Amino acid sequence: MQTKSLVSRLAESTTKPNRWCAEGRDGVSTYTLTPIIESLKKFTALQANRLLGRTGPFWQHESYDHVIRDTDELERTISYVTNNPVAAGLIQSWQQWPRTYCEPNLLWLA
């Protein structure tokens, strides 16, 4: 699967100073996401280290993959991801965070 196909299946995501959370739509397998996430982490680590004037590891070597099995779990996951910056005390409403994306037809879940 190419990156363009993944982007069309990305339901929502948010980027905070210490993590990136995302929820993909059906058909996106861990095997497809792994090289894309690794590439994203490599690129952002290089850019961040360049801005900070440092080298070495930037992101922890981990990811959390989970299959969403029903609508209730989808609602909880989207709410968690979109409201993550709110829970961290960075903003008052998820809509204020410029690095949050939610697929328009899923906004009612956020």
Stockholm file with secondary structure:
# STOCKHOLM 1.0

chainA/1-110         MQTKSLVSRLAESTTKPNRWCAEGRDGVSTYTLTPIIESLKKFTALQANRLLGRTGPFWQHESYDHVIRDTDELERTISYVTNNPVAAGLIQSWQQWPRTYCEPNLLWLA
#=GR chainA/1-110 SS CCHHHHHHHEEEEEEETTEEEEEECTTCCHHHHHHHHHHHHHHHHHHHHHHHTCCSCCSCSCCCCCCCCSHHHHHHHHHHHHHHHHHTTSCSSGGGCTTEEECGGGGGGC
#=GC SS_cons         CCHHHHHHHEEEEEEETTEEEEEECTTCCHHHHHHHHHHHHHHHHHHHHHHHTCCSCCSCSCCCCCCCCSHHHHHHHHHHHHHHHHHTTSCSSGGGCTTEEECGGGGGGC
//
